[in-house]
C-alpha cells in the first residue's frame, strides 16, 4: 500500500526588531507542523537575526528596510522554491497564537479554501478583553464591513496579519506588483477574489501587549485611505471601467 505523502507546510515570518518575542512565537509552532520556517529580516537593529539562527530558522536579510509588503514578497518568493502545499504567514511578535496553525491550514489542505485568515473578531467582548484598543476594534469593524459589502464576501475581519495560502494562489496572484507598505494584505485579498479564489477564516485569540508590533497613527491613516482607494478601483474594475495589473 502506497504511503500518503505528508503535506509540505512552510511558515514564513516577516520580521523587524522581533528579538523579544521571536523565541516564544517559534516555541508555540506545533512540532513537525512545518517542513521549514523562514524568517525574512527587514533591516532590524536588534538581535533578531542572531536569535533566529540560534533557533535553527532559515534567515534571509534585507540590507535596507523595504517595508511590510516588501518583506512578505521575499517571504513568499523564497517559500515557493520549496514547492510547498501551504505557506503560512506568521508575525514573530507573538500577537497571534501559533498553536492554532493546524486549524488555519486544514481547509486549504482539504481543498475547501485557497486562502485562510485568522480572525480576532469572534466577539466584541473577546477582542476588547484580549487587549485590542477600542478605537482599533471599531475601526476594524467599520473597514471590514465596508470591504465585505464592496467585495461580496462575509469575513469577520480583513485586517488580521495571520494568513495561510495555497501554492496555487501564490503562483497566480501577482504579489510582486503590490505595494511594499501595509496595504499589501488588502491588495492581495482583492486580487485573490478577482482571480476567483476562495477565502475562509478561523477564530484566533486576541493578544495585544507592549512588545507586539502596531501600526502608528500616520501610517494608519495612510493605510485606511489606501484601502478605500483600492476598493474604489475594484468597483471600477468590476464594471469594466478600469483595468489594472494588480487585479
C-alpha positions as CSV (number, residue, x, y, z in Angstrom):
1,X,0.0,0.0,0.0
2,X,1.4,3.3,-1.1
3,X,2.2,5.6,1.9
4,X,0.5,9.0,1.7
5,X,2.8,12.0,1.5
6,X,2.7,14.4,4.4
7,X,1.7,17.9,3.3
8,X,4.6,20.3,2.9
9,X,3.9,23.4,5.0
10,X,6.3,26.4,5.1
11,X,5.9,29.0,7.8
12,X,7.3,32.5,6.9
13,X,7.9,35.3,9.3
14,X,8.3,38.9,8.2
15,X,10.4,40.3,11.0
16,X,11.6,43.7,12.2
17,X,13.1,44.1,15.6
18,X,11.5,41.0,17.0
19,X,14.2,39.7,19.3
20,X,11.9,39.8,22.4
21,X,9.1,37.8,21.0
22,X,10.6,35.5,18.4
23,X,11.6,32.6,20.7
24,X,8.1,32.4,22.2
25,X,6.5,32.5,18.7
26,X,8.7,29.7,17.4
27,X,8.1,27.7,20.6
28,X,4.4,27.7,20.0
29,X,4.5,26.3,16.5
30,X,3.5,22.6,16.8
31,X,6.3,20.2,16.4
32,X,6.6,18.6,12.9
33,X,4.0,21.0,11.6
34,X,6.3,22.9,9.4
35,X,8.8,21.4,7.0
36,X,10.6,24.7,7.1
37,X,10.5,28.0,8.9
38,X,11.8,31.1,7.1
39,X,12.4,34.4,8.7
40,X,13.0,37.5,6.5
41,X,14.6,40.3,8.5
42,X,13.8,43.7,7.2
43,X,16.8,45.7,8.4
44,X,16.4,45.1,12.2
45,X,18.7,46.9,14.5
46,X,18.4,44.4,17.4
47,X,19.5,40.7,17.7
48,X,16.6,39.3,15.6
49,X,18.9,37.6,13.1
50,X,21.2,36.1,15.7
51,X,18.4,34.7,17.7
52,X,16.7,33.3,14.5
53,X,20.0,31.5,13.7
54,X,20.2,30.1,17.2
55,X,16.7,28.7,16.8
56,X,17.8,27.0,13.6
57,X,15.5,29.1,11.4
58,X,16.3,29.8,7.7
59,X,17.1,33.5,7.6
60,X,17.1,36.0,4.7
61,X,18.1,39.6,5.4
62,X,17.3,42.8,3.7
63,X,20.2,45.3,3.8
64,X,17.6,48.1,4.0
65,X,14.1,48.3,5.4
66,X,11.8,47.6,2.5
67,X,8.5,47.7,4.5
68,X,5.9,45.2,5.5
69,X,4.8,44.4,1.9
70,X,8.4,44.2,0.7
71,X,9.2,41.8,3.4
72,X,6.3,39.5,2.5
73,X,7.4,39.5,-1.2
74,X,10.7,37.9,-0.2
75,X,8.9,35.5,2.2
76,X,6.7,34.1,-0.5
77,X,9.4,34.1,-3.2
78,X,11.7,32.0,-1.0
79,X,8.9,29.8,0.3
80,X,7.8,28.9,-3.2
81,X,11.2,27.5,-4.0
82,X,10.3,24.6,-1.7
83,X,7.1,23.8,-3.8
84,X,5.0,23.8,-0.6
85,X,1.4,22.8,-0.3
86,X,0.7,25.6,2.0
87,X,2.5,28.8,3.1
88,X,1.6,30.3,6.5
89,X,2.5,34.0,7.2
90,X,3.0,34.3,11.0
91,X,4.2,37.6,12.6
92,X,7.0,36.9,15.0
93,X,5.7,39.5,17.5
94,X,3.7,36.8,19.5
95,X,0.4,38.6,18.8
96,X,-1.0,35.5,17.0
97,X,-1.3,32.1,18.7
98,X,0.9,29.7,16.6
99,X,-0.7,26.7,18.3
100,X,-3.8,27.3,16.1
101,X,-1.9,26.9,12.8
102,X,-3.1,23.3,12.1
103,X,-6.7,24.6,12.2
104,X,-5.8,27.5,10.0
105,X,-4.3,25.3,7.2
106,X,-6.8,22.4,7.4
107,X,-9.4,24.0,5.0
108,X,-6.6,24.6,2.4
109,X,-5.3,21.0,2.7
110,X,-8.8,19.7,2.3
111,X,-9.4,21.7,-0.8
112,X,-12.2,23.9,0.7
113,X,-10.3,27.2,0.5
114,X,-7.3,28.7,-1.2
115,X,-6.6,31.3,1.4
116,X,-7.3,31.4,5.2
117,X,-7.3,34.3,7.6
118,X,-7.0,34.1,11.4
119,X,-9.8,36.3,12.7
120,X,-9.5,38.1,16.0
121,X,-13.1,39.3,15.9
122,X,-15.2,36.4,17.2
123,X,-17.0,38.6,19.7
124,X,-16.6,42.3,20.8
125,X,-16.0,41.2,24.4
126,X,-13.3,38.7,23.5
127,X,-11.5,41.3,21.3
128,X,-11.5,44.0,23.9
129,X,-10.6,41.7,26.9
130,X,-7.7,40.4,24.8
131,X,-6.3,43.9,24.7
132,X,-7.4,45.3,21.4
133,X,-7.8,49.1,21.8
134,X,-11.4,50.1,21.5
135,X,-10.6,52.6,18.7
136,X,-8.8,49.9,16.7
137,X,-11.7,47.5,17.3
138,X,-14.3,49.8,16.0
139,X,-12.2,50.9,13.0
140,X,-11.6,47.2,12.3
141,X,-15.3,46.6,12.3
142,X,-16.1,49.6,10.0
143,X,-13.4,48.8,7.5
144,X,-14.2,45.1,7.4
145,X,-17.9,45.8,6.9
146,X,-17.2,48.1,4.0
147,X,-14.8,45.6,2.4
148,X,-17.4,42.8,2.8
149,X,-20.0,44.9,1.0
150,X,-17.8,46.0,-1.8
151,X,-16.0,42.6,-2.3
152,X,-19.1,40.5,-1.8
153,X,-17.7,38.4,1.0
154,X,-18.7,37.9,4.6
155,X,-15.5,37.8,6.6
156,X,-15.4,38.9,10.2
157,X,-12.0,40.5,9.8
158,X,-9.9,41.8,6.9
159,X,-7.1,43.3,8.9
160,X,-5.5,40.2,10.5
161,X,-1.8,39.5,10.0
162,X,-2.2,35.7,10.4
163,X,-2.8,34.2,6.9
164,X,-2.3,31.0,5.0
165,X,-2.1,30.4,1.3
166,X,-2.1,27.5,-1.1
167,X,0.8,27.3,-3.5
168,X,-1.6,27.8,-6.4
169,X,-2.8,31.2,-5.1
170,X,0.8,32.4,-4.5
171,X,1.8,31.3,-8.0
172,X,-1.3,33.1,-9.6
173,X,-1.8,36.3,-7.7
174,X,0.8,38.9,-8.9
175,X,2.0,39.8,-5.4
176,X,5.4,41.1,-6.7
177,X,3.5,44.0,-8.2
178,X,1.9,45.0,-4.9
179,X,3.0,47.8,-2.6
180,X,5.9,47.4,-0.2
181,X,3.8,49.1,2.5
182,X,1.0,47.9,4.9
183,X,-1.6,48.0,2.1
184,X,-0.1,44.8,0.7
185,X,-2.5,42.4,2.5
186,X,-5.6,44.3,1.3
187,X,-4.2,44.3,-2.3
188,X,-3.7,40.5,-2.0
189,X,-7.2,39.9,-0.8
190,X,-8.8,41.9,-3.6
191,X,-6.6,40.3,-6.2
192,X,-7.3,36.8,-4.9
193,X,-11.0,37.4,-5.2
194,X,-10.8,38.8,-8.7
195,X,-9.0,35.6,-9.7
196,X,-11.8,33.5,-8.3
197,X,-10.1,32.1,-5.2
198,X,-12.0,31.1,-2.1
199,X,-11.1,32.8,1.2
200,X,-12.1,31.4,4.6
201,X,-11.3,32.2,8.2
202,X,-10.9,30.6,11.7
203,X,-11.1,32.4,15.0
204,X,-7.8,33.1,16.9
205,X,-7.2,34.6,20.4
206,X,-6.5,38.3,20.7
207,X,-3.2,39.2,22.2
208,X,-2.2,42.8,22.5
209,X,0.8,43.9,24.6
210,X,3.6,46.4,24.6
211,X,6.1,44.2,22.6
212,X,3.6,43.4,19.8
213,X,4.0,45.4,16.6
214,X,1.5,48.1,15.9
215,X,1.0,50.5,13.0
216,X,1.4,54.2,14.0
217,X,-1.2,56.9,13.6
218,X,0.2,58.4,10.5
219,X,0.8,55.1,8.7
220,X,-2.6,54.0,10.0
221,X,-4.4,56.9,8.3
222,X,-2.4,56.3,5.1
223,X,-3.5,52.6,5.2
224,X,-7.2,53.4,5.6
225,X,-7.1,55.9,2.7
226,X,-5.3,53.4,0.5
227,X,-7.7,50.7,1.4
228,X,-10.7,52.8,0.3
229,X,-8.8,53.8,-2.9
230,X,-8.2,50.2,-3.9
231,X,-11.8,49.3,-3.1
232,X,-12.8,52.1,-5.4
233,X,-10.5,50.7,-8.1
234,X,-12.1,47.3,-7.6
235,X,-15.5,48.7,-8.2
236,X,-14.3,50.3,-11.4
237,X,-12.7,47.1,-12.4
238,X,-15.9,45.1,-11.7
239,X,-17.9,47.4,-14.0
240,X,-15.1,47.1,-16.7
241,X,-14.3,50.8,-16.4
242,X,-10.8,50.3,-15.2
243,X,-8.2,47.6,-15.9
244,X,-5.3,47.0,-13.5
245,X,-2.3,44.6,-13.5
246,X,-2.9,44.3,-9.7
247,X,-6.2,42.6,-10.2
